[in-house]
Amino acid sequence: MLLSDWYLDRQEKRIRAAEAAAEAKGKAKGIAEGKAEGKAEGIAEGQAKVYREIADWDRRRREAAARGEEFSEPPPGVTQNGSE
């Protein structure tokens, strides 16, 4: 093996190692971004669900008031005995 062959082989190994490291770093970054995006979507879905529950509760409350009935249902998120 000539010195030039050894040097080229060594250089190729370094290039492959750098490419593998860059790929791993890219995957880690992609996973982190995916988790952050998923978390944001989950929070948005949760907020939308709560808003729908509140709107439904308010609609039922207004309908009961229009009929002259007493409305004793607690708002969403509040239990009857006040515990969480």
C-alpha atoms as one frame of an Amber mdcrd trajectory, in Angstrom:
protein
   0.000   0.000   0.000   1.344   3.317  -0.974   1.296   6.317   1.295  -1.157
   8.074  -1.052  -3.554   5.087  -0.864  -3.371   5.118   2.914  -4.010   8.860
   2.978  -7.024   8.598   0.609  -8.456   5.722   2.653  -8.044   7.716   5.854
  -9.657  10.764   4.251 -12.636   8.698   3.026 -13.122   7.259   6.514 -13.197
  10.767   7.984 -15.701  11.888   5.375 -17.969   8.900   6.091 -17.723   9.567
   9.838 -18.611  13.236   9.333 -21.552  12.309   7.108 -22.815   9.812   9.702
 -22.503  12.414  12.455 -24.357  15.000  10.370 -27.111  12.499   9.599 -27.499
  11.620  13.283 -27.617  15.299  14.184 -30.251  15.901  11.503 -32.368  13.018
  12.766 -32.159  14.291  16.343 -33.161  17.770  15.201 -36.056  16.368  13.176
 -37.293  14.326  16.117 -37.131  17.341  18.429 -39.013  19.497  15.928 -41.611
  16.757  15.470 -42.163  16.485  19.213 -42.541  20.256  19.553 -44.998  20.363
  16.653 -46.987  17.449  18.073 -47.138  19.082  21.490 -48.362  22.357  19.980
 -51.045  20.517  17.991 -52.149  18.648  21.113 -52.444  21.858  23.093 -54.457
  23.485  20.299 -56.805  20.484  20.121 -57.242  20.539  23.898 -58.068  24.228
  23.890 -60.576  23.754  21.076 -62.244  20.948  23.034 -62.518  23.102  26.157
 -63.944  26.016  24.140 -66.562  23.676  22.618 -67.494  22.355  26.070 -67.865
  25.893  27.422 -69.913  26.991  24.404 -72.221  23.953  24.776 -72.628  24.634
  28.494 -73.403  28.303  27.842 -75.944  27.347  25.159 -77.703  24.993  27.603
 -77.627  27.699  30.306 -79.174  30.303  27.976 -81.833  27.880  26.748 -82.795
  27.075  30.331 -82.961  30.778  31.167 -85.143  31.406  28.105 -87.532  28.681
  29.278 -87.504  30.139  32.789 -85.940  27.009  34.282 -83.269  26.874  36.935
 -79.853  25.859  35.583 -77.671  24.220  38.226 -75.093  22.508  36.030 -71.583
  23.686  36.960 -69.364  25.112  34.231 -66.977  22.684  32.540 -63.955  21.938
  34.682 -65.772  22.589  37.968 -67.108  19.573  39.837 -70.214  19.502  42.005
 -68.338  19.306  45.309 -65.593  21.764  44.326 -62.787  19.202  44.174 -60.535
  18.834  41.163
